[in-house]
Amino acid sequence: MKLHTISQKVLTVGIVSAIGFGTLLASGGGTAQAAAAPQSAESVAVSKGTQVVNFGKKYMGTPYKFGASTSTTRVFDCSSFMKHIFKQYGVNLPRTSAAQSKVGKAVSKSNLRPGDMVFFSSGSRSTGKNITHVAVYMGNGKILHTYGKPGVTISDLNSGTWKRTYIKARRVL
């Protein structure tokens, strides 16, 4: 091989190496990046559940009104709120919390994931066994729901009224 051809190849390899090394530094300082693992149906459901919760959080403070119309977002009752936020993600729920409590599949309290619906027997219509309230589980023991004076709010599932009146949970995603 001629000296000129060898010099060109060395120069080309050097330039390509320098560009590659510069790109490597810019993109992560030499850290290896793992290949994206295929998503399981479970991880997609968790992601969609988090999306439902995040969409619902946009309504924080929206007033509560028992029997609120499902055609408005100016006021909600607990089941119209669930119906609205889940509809945005392709889940068409029945109108009442009692009817919503029969949709999807049962999930234990210890296996809750963001986006799971949680049901309670609370308030003036409560017998302790009937479903009178619904919320969406946010993760970390928190629920997003609407009731009374606070309107759309976040509460702790594992304390106070919500711990005492918890009945069951359902997964609809």
N, C-alpha and C positions, 0 to 999 in steps of 0.2 A: 504494500500500500504506500502511496505517496505521503510524504510528510504533510502536505497541504490537506489531504483528505483526513488524515488522522487528527490534525489540529482542528478541523471543522467538527469532527465527531466529538472530540473532547470538549470543545466549546459548547456544542449543542447539549450534551449531557450535563454540563455544568450549569447552563442557563435553566434547563428544565428542572434540575435538582434544586436550584435556588428558588425558582418560582414555587415548586412543590413544598419546600421547607417554609417559605414565607406564608403560603396558604395554610399550612399545618399550624403555624404559630397563630395566625389570625383567627383560625376556627376553633381553637381549643387548647392551645399551648402544649400540644403533643399528647393530650389525653385521648385514650381510645374511646370511640363511641360504639355502643352496642347496637346491633341491628334491631330494628323494631320488631317486637314479637307480635304475631297475629293476635287480634283481640278476640277473647272468648265472648260468648253471648252474655256471660255474667259481667264482664268488665264494660261492655257496651251499655248494659242496663244501669250500672253504677254511674257511668258518665251521663246518661240521659236523665237519671234521677237528680244528679247535681244540676243539670241544666234546668229541670223543672223547678227546683228549689231556688236557683238564682233568678229565674224569671219571676217567681212568686215574690221574692224579696223586693222587687221593684214597686210593689204595692204597699210597702210598710206604712202603717198609719192610716190606710184607707178605712173609713168608718164601717162599723158593723151595723147591719140591719137585718133582723130576723125576717126570713121570707123574701130576701132581696131577689130581684129579677136576674135571670141569667143573661140578659141582654145588656147589662150595664157593668161598668168597672168603677163607678163612682161610689158604690156601696157593695158590700158582700155579706152573706152569711157563710157559715163554715163550709157547707156543701157547694154553694155557688162558686166560692173561691177555688175549691178543689177542681170543680168542673171546668172552670176557666183556665187555670194554669196547666192542667193535664191535657186539655184540648189542643193547646199550642204544640204538643208533642205527639199528637195522633191518638190520644186515649179519650174516647167518648164515654164519660161517666154518667150514670143516672143522676137525677136531681137531688135526692135526699141522702143524708149520711147513712141511714139504715139501709137503703138500697145499695149505696156505694160499698158498704161493708160485706156485700155478697159477691163482688166482682174480683177477678184475679185469683191469686192463690194465697193460702194462709202462710204466714211467716211468724216464727217465734220472736218474742221481744229481744232475745239474745242474738238473733241473726238479722236485726234490722239493718237496712242500707239506705243511704239517701234516696229519696223518691218513694219510699214505702209509705202507704197510708196507715195511719194509726187512729183507732176508734175508742171512744169514751162513752160512759154513761154519766153525764154531769148536767148540772143546771136544774131548772124547775120541772122539766119533763122527765127527769131521771128516776128510774126504779132501782138502779144499781146493776141491772142486767141488760136493759135496752140500750141501743145505740142512739145517742143524742148529739154527738159531736165528732168531728173528723179533723185531722191535721195531717201534714206531710212531715215525715222524718227527715231532718237535715243532716244527721250525723252527730257524733259527740254528745249524745243525750239530749239534743235540742229538737224542737218541733216548730214549724211555721204554720200559723193558723190565724183565725179571726174570731173574736168574741167580744161582747160588751164594750166597755169604754175604750180599751186600747185600740180596737179595730185590728187590722193585720199586725201581728206581733210575733215575737219569738219567745218561747217558754221552755222550761226545763222539764223534760218528760219524767225524770226520776225524782221529782220532789213535789210536795204540796198536792193540790187538786189533781194534777195530771197523773201523778203516781197512784193516788188513791182510786181514781175513776177509770183507769186504763182497762179496756176490755180485750182488744185484739188488734192485729195488724194484717194488712193484705198487700201483696206485691202485684201491681198492674203493669209494670214496665218489663 
